[in-house]
Amino acid sequence: MVDTALAADLLDFARREKHLRYRAALVVGDDDDLLPAAVTAEQWGLATWVVRRRQADNPHLRTAGLIRDLRLGIHT
């Protein structure tokens, strides 16, 4: 339920806060449940990054440039 609430908040922010001068979202977490919302927010024009400790391993989502690996400090 928490993942659903976070995803809803992220997408709500992406849609509503277009008037802000600097708009960005930083999602911190290792599970893949928030990736679809992060990808959608990015497609809606919100600069979005997912920060995690493990490598991106979901073959069904294109996450290039979206996920930052905390262990190495590099994009995956």
C-alpha positions, 0 to 999 in steps of 0.5 A, spaced: 500 500 500 505 504 501 508 503 494 501 505 491 501 511 495 508 513 493 507 512 486 500 516 486 504 522 489 509 522 484 504 522 478 500 527 482 506 532 483 508 530 475 501 533 473 500 538 478 506 542 479 508 544 472 508 552 475 514 550 479 521 553 476 525 547 478 521 541 478 524 534 479 523 528 483 528 523 487 525 516 488 530 512 493 528 505 494 531 498 491 524 495 489 522 495 482 514 497 484 516 504 483 519 504 476 513 504 472 511 511 476 518 514 475 518 512 468 511 515 467 513 521 471 519 522 466 515 521 460 510 527 463 516 532 463 518 531 470 525 530 471 526 523 475 531 519 478 531 513 482 537 512 487 538 505 489 544 500 491 543 494 487 543 494 479 537 495 474 535 488 473 528 489 470 528 487 463 521 489 461 523 497 463 527 501 459 531 505 465 537 508 462 539 514 465 533 514 470 537 509 475 543 511 479 547 506 483 548 508 490 554 503 490 558 506 484 555 513 483 554 511 476 548 511 472 545 504 470 
